Amino acid sequence: MPPTSSLRRHRRLSAALLTGSLLAGGLLAVPAAAAVTSAAATTAVRVNQVGYLPDGPKRATVVTTATQSLTWQLRDASGTAVASGATAPHGADAPSGQSVQVADFSSYKGSGSGYVLSVDGQGSAPFDIRANLYDTLRSDSMAFFYHQRSGIPIDASLAGAAYARPAGHLGVAPNKGDTSVPCQATVCDYTQDVRGGWYDAGDHGKYVVNGGISTWLMVNSFERAKRAGKDSALGDSTLRVPERGNGTPDVLDEARWELDFLMRMQVPEGKPYAGMAFHKVHDAAWTGMPLRPDQDPQPRELHRPSTAATLNLAAAAAQCARVFRPYDAAFADRCQSAARRAWTAARANPALYASASDSTGGGAYEDAQVTDEFYWAAAELYATTGESGYRDAVTSSPWHTSATAFSPYGFGWADTAALGRLTLATVPNGLPAADLARVRSSVTSAADGYLSRMAGQGYAVPVPADGYFWGSNGEVANDAIVMAVAGELTGDGRYRTGALETMDYLLGRNAIGQSYVTGYGRTFSQNQHHRFWAHQLDASLPHPPAGSLAGGPDSGLDDPVAKEKLPGCAPAACYIDDIGSYSTNEVAVNWNAPLAWLSAYAAERTTTGEPPAAGACAVTYKTDNVWSNGFTATVTVKNTGTAAVDGWQLKWAYPGGQHVTSAWNATVTQNGTDVVARDAGWNGTVAPGATASFGVQGTHSGTNPSPTAFTLNGSTCT
């Protein structure tokens, strides 16, 4: 029978174990005054407290018992009403347990700061409307990963004085790792250098399965931006990382810090399970709070290799080989070699599962269903190499045709088939046209499902009412990524709207009226569960840095603080900004990674105007793959003029009878030999000197000559 999504709750830790080790043992002593930290809203008008894009959706949710429409007014910073209208009654909203109405002021296209939406005498938190709204969040959400680095001093000039610290886990006392770490008893008889990487969450553990998906999301963010011609915003010297200025895009430099660690976790040749990846490395026992990484005195242990970890390494390293090649061919080769070794080892050990009981000192991250990881890894290896063996592994996987690859609850570290679909849908490959069309259709169908769910909820959230579990904010952001990719594939603006409204939820338009991102909005999370960013426990320590995403509502109330403070909460309101509530308020790399992806996407400028007169241009047509009767190609348009091109239409004629069957990043039509490609909306603006790229797949009848003549908006290109 076809596989089904596990719908696993993605819980990192055992609540019982944490209760015993952190609370009952006296290691986590929350001051009485801080234990009552409230996340209650101060207004009944819930908005994105950061703001809205001028050309994006602008909606707010009003908590009210009224059943008739209410009048709303949008007021600027001076108090002047600049727009008005009537709310749309929604009624009972099951996830929040509230009665709500929706105010839609999307028609307002002005810009400014300090807007307030007033409804029935209640005012919202102030917010901005501006095109550069998400520029800072793009940088801050990615800087989170530098803060989480292990094995390197955190520099005050990059992170700020409050966050500077010595390197953690470099074998310097009192640390007992990570330069020569032994295995757990009976696992291996040698030590391994596993320095570097990212601390996973609020503890000092490092996990391959969570590191794999987080790295994939960071690299995929750049790969998507490059397809859209927007990668300069993630390029060299754009982020606060020590490698800036080395000629490699900064987001890839950050991902490389984790990739190096992932490859260090690979079992050496000549050892049992050679090529497999150790599942995780962390302390032998839980540590107390607060505790800076360099002050951790616990012994460190490597845990038995697992098939899931090995396939995460294979997938992330294969993606690395593809994306890093233009910047560091030697590193790309190293990644590809590691990916091949991992794939071979996983095939030889297909059922080596992590134990659910292995949760002393760190999360278990158990996963006994790894067919989805096999599919994901095969997809990445095929997209990178084009080799038939990996293609066969893709097409023979039950996940390739399963209707459940995209779960209603979103993808995650334990449910990765969707990642394979996203790669196959967007990276040029040699899948048959019908197969590729079906893969892409599965992306848009999943996105349609999320949009439908959002339309039926008062807060426009893509997860169902029973989807508020441990790490729910990460799931919400992952769903938004699927919608954004659907927009890339189709050019349909509805998907961009859905992705942006998901940002509204994370930034304050939610059941508790609070931004879950530190430093963003009037009321935001600032006491997340973390051993160093522990200001609630020790006033000399910092709050989490700006751009840190809290885990979000967990209706399971899987920690003692949540159980005590939130009894009877509605699913979407089961959250408390308390450092002791690790099930609702921890940070984690796999939650901040989709926030960073989404912030970079939202920060990209778009245009909705009509295409103006053409300017000078140059076109490169590159055939990527050719097979007996088909091909894929990438077309890159460069603006060689002095003015921006706002909206483009590229035309050419095929000289060999080729016929386009599908396209991505553009809408492509064909009449006879004549082809017309139109921008997808979000990639319509091409600045002077910038490029826009899109891909096509088609058929040929034996020869596949490239077209040589192109016109852009009616002007001949070189």
Secondary structure by P-SEA (a helix, b strand, c coil): ccccccccccccccaaaaaaccccccccccccccccccccccccccccccccccccbbbbbbbcccccbbbbbbbcccccccbbbbbbbbcccccccccbbbbbcccccccccbbbbbcccccccbbbbcccccaaaaaaaaaccccccccccccccccccccccccccccccccccccccccccccccccccccccccccccccccaaaaaaaaaaaaaaaaaaaaacccccccccccccccccccccaaaaaaaaaaaaaaaaccccccccccccccccccccccccccccccccbbbbbccccaaaaaaaaaaaaaaaaccccccaaaaaaaaaaaaaaaaaaaaccccccccccccccccccccccaaaaaaaaaaaaaacccaaaaaaaaaccccccccccccccccccccaaaaaaaaacccccccaaaaaaaaaaaaaaaaaaaaaaaaccccccccccccccaaaaaaaaaaaaaaaaaaacccaaaaaaaaaaaaaaaccccccccccccccccccccccccccccccccccccccccccccccccccccaaaaaccccccccccccccccccccbbbcaaaaaaaaaaaaaaabbbbcccccccccbbbbbbbcccccccccbbbbbbcccccccccbbbbbbbcccccccccccbbbbbcccbbbbbccccccccccccbbbbbbbbccccbbbbbccccccccccc
